[in-house]
Amino acid sequence: MSELKPIDHDILFGLMKNSRTSDRELAKILGVSQPTITRRRSSLEKSGLIEAYTLIPRWAKLGYSLMAIILVRIRVGTPGDHEMRYQEVIRRGAEWLINQHKILMAGGCRGTGVEAFMISVHKTYADFDEFMNDCRLKLGDLLEIVQFVIVNLAGREVLKPLNPAYLAEAETK
């Protein structure tokens, strides 16, 4: 899919508001036929613009009281082996990440002197501490700096939960 058509945009943001919206409901909202929605949705799925249909839970009600945002700087060796070292970090990092089901998102990043990030959820601080110890044990020789911020998901300080519906609402006004 080369260019996003206006109807595709409307379908994507309509589904971001509520992924349970049926093709029939979307057609009514957008003023097009249900077969058009079904055909365009299928095209969006095949192109990879729609990766998954999922819900956004209230993490604390599921027993996850912490969200961690972890920032990492890769340990650099000699100037000549920086690229080789980086490739090793990518390979070993990906191997470790694939089995870490508490990680919601991870990847490269820029800013504050770090090159990678992870966002994870944990039931307790002890659970988070065990997770960090495993990370240090498996990847510690590759990491120079590991910083983190912990968000209390069970507290009153989450003023706006993580939810793409906010973006969808703004995009469709």
Secondary structure, DSSP 4 states (H G I P E B T S, - for coil): --S--HHHHHHHHHHHH-TT--HHHHHHHHTS-HHHHHHHHHHHHHHTS---------GGGGT--EEEEEEEEEPP-SGGGHHHHHHHHHHHHHHHHTT-TTEEEEEE--STT--EEEEEEESSHHHHHHHHHHHHHHHGGGEEEEEEEEEETTSS---S-S-THHHHHHHT-
